[in-house]
Amino acid sequence: MDQSKEDYFITRLANCYGIKEKARFDKFKKSFELEENKTNMDILINKEDLDACFCILSGADTISLKIECPDPEKFKKKGIICLKLITEILTTDNISSQLIFFEMTKSVH
């Protein structure tokens, strides 16, 4: 079964954070319903004008997507930076090879 771009993004990000159990994944996925997260994911995936997104755990199984680099002094948990390798809009055919995920910690940040 083919995944949408958004489902691929959420599933891949959950894997980066080690979220595998269905109950935890469902809670994690629900955090993408927040308006700021929806907007930022849409800009990253469906627009050409954003090259990166910062994904920070804001709770045990919830996430906050930021399009601006978080302040290192306030960065206390593991984060993931998502980078687009192309400047065009991602498609279901190219998202898995053109969107990469890197772990980001305070020291790396």
Secondary structure per residue as TSV (DSSP state, phi and psi in degrees):
chain	resnum	aa	ss	phi	psi
A	1	M	-	360.0	131.2
A	2	D	-	-77.0	141.7
A	3	Q	-	-97.3	150.8
A	4	S	-	-72.5	166.9
A	5	K	H	-59.3	-42.2
A	6	E	H	-65.5	-42.9
A	7	D	H	-64.8	-40.1
A	8	Y	H	-59.8	-47.7
A	9	F	H	-58.2	-48.4
A	10	I	H	-64.9	-45.0
A	11	T	H	-64.6	-44.0
A	12	R	H	-64.5	-41.5
A	13	L	H	-66.0	-41.7
A	14	A	H	-60.1	-40.4
A	15	N	H	-63.5	-39.2
A	16	C	H	-60.2	-34.8
A	17	Y	T	-91.2	-0.1
A	18	G	T	75.1	24.0
A	19	I	-	-91.5	105.9
A	20	K	-	-120.4	-32.0
A	21	E	S	-66.5	143.3
A	22	K	H	-58.3	-44.0
A	23	A	H	-62.8	-43.8
A	24	R	H	-66.6	-41.8
A	25	F	H	-62.8	-42.9
A	26	D	H	-61.1	-40.8
A	27	K	H	-66.5	-42.6
A	28	F	H	-60.1	-46.5
A	29	K	H	-63.4	-35.2
A	30	K	H	-62.7	-29.6
A	31	S	G	-66.9	-15.6
A	32	F	G	-79.9	-4.3
A	33	E	G	-83.6	-13.5
A	34	L	S	-63.6	139.4
A	35	E	H	-55.8	-46.0
A	36	E	H	-62.2	-42.3
A	37	N	H	-66.0	-42.6
A	38	K	H	-60.0	-46.6
A	39	T	H	-62.3	-47.5
A	40	N	H	-67.2	-37.1
A	41	M	H	-67.1	-40.2
A	42	D	H	-61.4	-42.4
A	43	I	H	-63.6	-43.9
A	44	L	H	-65.7	-44.9
A	45	I	H	-85.9	-37.4
A	46	N	H	-111.1	5.7
A	47	K	-	-125.9	161.5
A	48	E	S	-94.8	-8.5
A	49	D	S	-96.4	14.8
A	50	L	-	-136.3	128.3
A	51	D	-	-101.5	-14.3
A	52	A	E	-152.4	155.6
A	53	C	E	-141.6	138.0
A	54	F	E	-100.5	127.8
A	55	C	E	-116.6	115.7
A	56	I	E	-124.4	129.6
A	57	L	E	-65.6	124.5
A	58	S	-	-104.3	-4.2
A	59	G	S	-161.2	-171.2
A	60	A	S	-60.0	-42.1
A	61	D	S	-133.4	22.5
A	62	T	-	-119.5	156.7
A	63	I	E	-133.3	155.2
A	64	S	E	-126.2	124.3
A	65	L	E	-97.7	128.9
A	66	K	E	-123.4	143.2
A	67	I	S	-101.7	-4.5
A	68	E	S	-114.6	145.8
A	69	C	-	-61.1	128.4
A	70	P	-	-69.4	153.4
A	71	D	-	-66.2	123.5
A	72	P	G	-57.8	-30.6
A	73	E	G	-68.5	-24.7
A	74	K	G	-101.5	-0.2
A	75	F	-	-89.0	105.2
A	76	K	-	-116.8	-17.6
A	77	K	S	-114.5	165.3
A	78	K	-	-59.8	139.1
A	79	G	E	-130.6	167.5
A	80	I	E	-128.5	134.5
A	81	I	E	-106.2	131.6
A	82	C	E	-104.9	123.3
A	83	L	E	-116.0	133.3
A	84	K	E	-87.3	131.5
A	85	L	S	-87.2	-11.9
A	86	I	S	-124.3	159.8
A	87	T	S	-96.7	-3.2
A	88	E	S	-91.5	174.4
A	89	I	-	-67.5	137.1
A	90	L	-	-73.8	147.6
A	91	T	-	-122.4	169.4
A	92	T	T	-64.7	-24.4
A	93	D	T	-78.7	-32.4
A	94	N	T	-110.5	-6.5
A	95	I	H	-60.9	-36.8
A	96	S	H	-70.2	-21.5
A	97	S	H	-106.7	-11.7
A	98	Q	H	-112.6	-0.6
A	99	L	E	-123.0	117.3
A	100	I	E	-114.9	153.5
A	101	F	E	-121.1	125.8
A	102	F	E	-120.6	138.6
A	103	E	E	-71.6	143.3
A	104	M	E	-134.9	124.3
A	105	T	-	-117.0	173.0
A	106	K	T	-59.2	-40.7
A	107	S	T	-68.6	-35.9
A	108	V	T	-71.7	-39.3
A	109	H	-	-63.0	360.0
